[in-house]
Amino acid sequence: MHKQIYRLIAAIFLISFPLLMNGGPAEDATLRMKDRLAQVDALKSDGSVGENAAGFLEPRLSLGPRQLSIVEAENKDRKIIYSEVARKTGQTADVVGQQRALRIAEIAGSGVWLEKPEGDWYQKP
């Protein structure tokens, strides 16, 4: 579990590093994501949410209001970061999210639900 957390933090940092140098909304989003990382990991670990092919969290079970607010906040911040990366790289935010989803799938821990680009869901072995 700790290995997964450190890998995710490192991945977020690598994507966000150029953004942190400029400050602004992307930096704020990155800090909020770091603050809620343990909550997101807990939701993924218990199978409540999965990582979809667009690079966002997606509920897999019925979520309570607190859990749903975590997912919504995480996705809102991811959207901010994907948009900023897209602006800087000349890609669309959708493409950035899809690329991020592939990277998330690579580093995800065992048992995390992931969506393939074709739309099929699987649990990482």
Contacts in CASP RR format, 6 or more apart in sequence:
PFRMAT RR
TARGET T0000
AUTHOR 0000-0000-0000
METHOD contacts of the structure
MODEL  1
MHKQIYRLIAAIFLISFPLLMNGGPAEDATLRMKDRLAQVDALKSDGSVG
ENAAGFLEPRLSLGPRQLSIVEAENKDRKIIYSEVARKTGQTADVVGQQR
ALRIAEIAGSGVWLEKPEGDWYQKP
1 41 0 8 1.000
1 45 0 8 1.000
4 41 0 8 1.000
4 107 0 8 1.000
4 108 0 8 1.000
4 109 0 8 1.000
5 37 0 8 1.000
5 38 0 8 1.000
5 41 0 8 1.000
7 107 0 8 1.000
8 37 0 8 1.000
8 41 0 8 1.000
8 104 0 8 1.000
8 107 0 8 1.000
9 34 0 8 1.000
9 37 0 8 1.000
11 103 0 8 1.000
11 104 0 8 1.000
11 107 0 8 1.000
12 30 0 8 1.000
12 33 0 8 1.000
12 34 0 8 1.000
15 81 0 8 1.000
15 85 0 8 1.000
15 100 0 8 1.000
16 26 0 8 1.000
16 27 0 8 1.000
16 30 0 8 1.000
16 81 0 8 1.000
18 88 0 8 1.000
19 26 0 8 1.000
19 27 0 8 1.000
19 30 0 8 1.000
19 81 0 8 1.000
19 84 0 8 1.000
19 85 0 8 1.000
19 88 0 8 1.000
20 26 0 8 1.000
20 27 0 8 1.000
20 30 0 8 1.000
25 80 0 8 1.000
25 84 0 8 1.000
26 80 0 8 1.000
26 81 0 8 1.000
26 84 0 8 1.000
29 76 0 8 1.000
29 77 0 8 1.000
29 78 0 8 1.000
29 80 0 8 1.000
29 81 0 8 1.000
30 77 0 8 1.000
30 81 0 8 1.000
32 73 0 8 1.000
32 77 0 8 1.000
33 40 0 8 1.000
33 74 0 8 1.000
33 77 0 8 1.000
33 78 0 8 1.000
33 81 0 8 1.000
36 70 0 8 1.000
36 73 0 8 1.000
36 74 0 8 1.000
39 70 0 8 1.000
40 49 0 8 1.000
40 57 0 8 1.000
40 70 0 8 1.000
40 74 0 8 1.000
43 49 0 8 1.000
43 57 0 8 1.000
43 67 0 8 1.000
43 70 0 8 1.000
43 71 0 8 1.000
44 50 0 8 1.000
44 51 0 8 1.000
44 57 0 8 1.000
44 108 0 8 1.000
44 112 0 8 1.000
44 113 0 8 1.000
45 111 0 8 1.000
45 112 0 8 1.000
47 60 0 8 1.000
47 61 0 8 1.000
47 111 0 8 1.000
47 112 0 8 1.000
47 113 0 8 1.000
48 59 0 8 1.000
48 60 0 8 1.000
48 61 0 8 1.000
48 63 0 8 1.000
48 67 0 8 1.000
49 57 0 8 1.000
49 58 0 8 1.000
49 59 0 8 1.000
49 60 0 8 1.000
49 63 0 8 1.000
49 67 0 8 1.000
49 71 0 8 1.000
49 113 0 8 1.000
50 57 0 8 1.000
50 58 0 8 1.000
50 59 0 8 1.000
50 60 0 8 1.000
50 112 0 8 1.000
50 113 0 8 1.000
50 114 0 8 1.000
50 115 0 8 1.000
50 121 0 8 1.000
51 57 0 8 1.000
51 58 0 8 1.000
51 101 0 8 1.000
51 104 0 8 1.000
51 105 0 8 1.000
51 108 0 8 1.000
51 112 0 8 1.000
51 113 0 8 1.000
51 114 0 8 1.000
51 115 0 8 1.000
52 58 0 8 1.000
52 101 0 8 1.000
52 115 0 8 1.000
53 98 0 8 1.000
53 101 0 8 1.000
53 115 0 8 1.000
53 116 0 8 1.000
53 117 0 8 1.000
53 119 0 8 1.000
54 94 0 8 1.000
54 97 0 8 1.000
54 98 0 8 1.000
54 101 0 8 1.000
55 78 0 8 1.000
55 82 0 8 1.000
55 97 0 8 1.000
55 98 0 8 1.000
55 100 0 8 1.000
55 101 0 8 1.000
55 104 0 8 1.000
56 74 0 8 1.000
56 75 0 8 1.000
56 78 0 8 1.000
56 79 0 8 1.000
56 97 0 8 1.000
57 71 0 8 1.000
57 74 0 8 1.000
57 75 0 8 1.000
58 71 0 8 1.000
58 115 0 8 1.000
59 68 0 8 1.000
59 71 0 8 1.000
60 113 0 8 1.000
60 121 0 8 1.000
63 71 0 8 1.000
78 97 0 8 1.000
78 100 0 8 1.000
79 93 0 8 1.000
82 93 0 8 1.000
82 96 0 8 1.000
82 97 0 8 1.000
82 100 0 8 1.000
83 93 0 8 1.000
83 96 0 8 1.000
85 91 0 8 1.000
85 93 0 8 1.000
85 96 0 8 1.000
86 92 0 8 1.000
86 93 0 8 1.000
86 95 0 8 1.000
86 96 0 8 1.000
89 96 0 8 1.000
98 117 0 8 1.000
101 115 0 8 1.000
101 117 0 8 1.000
102 117 0 8 1.000
104 114 0 8 1.000
105 114 0 8 1.000
105 124 0 8 1.000
108 114 0 8 1.000
108 124 0 8 1.000
109 124 0 8 1.000
110 124 0 8 1.000
110 125 0 8 1.000
111 123 0 8 1.000
111 124 0 8 1.000
111 125 0 8 1.000
112 123 0 8 1.000
112 124 0 8 1.000
113 121 0 8 1.000
113 122 0 8 1.000
113 123 0 8 1.000
113 124 0 8 1.000
114 121 0 8 1.000
114 122 0 8 1.000
114 123 0 8 1.000
114 124 0 8 1.000
115 121 0 8 1.000
116 122 0 8 1.000
END
